[in-house]
Amino acid sequence: MSEEQLELNKLKTIVDSMEEVVYVQDPDTYELLFLNKVGLEIWGDIIGQKCYEGLQGLQSPCPFCTNEQIFGEYLGQSYVWEFQNEIDKRWYRCIDRAIDWPDGRKVRYEMAVDITRQKKAEEALRRKSKEILTLSTPVMQVWQGVVVAPLIGTLDQERTQYFMETFLQAITDTQSPVALMDITGVPTVDTQTAQHLIEAITAARLLGTQVILTGVSPAIAQTLVHLGIDLADFETKSSLAAGLRLALNMVDLEVKPRTNP
């Protein structure tokens, strides 16, 4: 065995011991020139086949093929991207690079790291975050024609945007002419948050709904004035109870003490 063949066998042993999929492809013919052990276990002996046939089950080159990148703008560099394989349905982070093959030609090298577990964890986290957003920004119909949206905690951009969408959708679904936006549980309001709240109120008005802003503390009132936001055009009440009384009055209802017969 020649020294060159011995070195190639050593390299193959190293690559075959890796848990990541590694393959080499001819960029001109798309022929698979090499596939390491873990790749052979997943797809079988597909060396010699077109990469898009053996690895992806396609009849023509993959529309997401990165050869244009690694033999163009990223020549001599690694190009990293992620995708889900349609055959084994697993997610991979791919590290692609143009390398020199022993016969002198430039070929495509790819190492694919299985990130399916990470993707599932990220999806579970997104679902949990969505559930938390839903719980922390409820919009409830308290009476025919009246919805209430109590806000609690700090309002970041994502949460405020989600609230606006939920608030307007609830108004549309219930056809409510009156809506209460209660910020008793909001400790501080910055410029961006205040702007989002004003936009939500303005959008509700365009839907024909009168919005009552309740729970405006002296500190938040001062902050809004300092930010140059004029509340003169908005219905405001210091408490949710006061706002609810006004809302019921707007829909021709009134809460009275119960009298004994």
Secondary structure as UniProt FT lines:
FT   HELIX           3..16
FT   STRAND          21..25
FT   TURN            27..29
FT   STRAND          31..35
FT   HELIX           37..43
FT   TURN            47..48
FT   HELIX           51..54
FT   TURN            55..56
FT   TURN            63..64
FT   HELIX           67..70
FT   TURN            71..76
FT   STRAND          79..84
FT   TURN            86..88
FT   STRAND          91..100
FT   TURN            102..103
FT   STRAND          106..114
FT   HELIX           116..136
FT   STRAND          140..143
FT   TURN            144..145
FT   STRAND          146..152
FT   HELIX           157..174
FT   STRAND          178..185
FT   HELIX           191..206
FT   TURN            207..208
FT   STRAND          210..214
FT   HELIX           218..226
FT   TURN            227..228
FT   TURN            232..233
FT   STRAND          235..237
FT   HELIX           240..250
FT   TURN            251..252
//
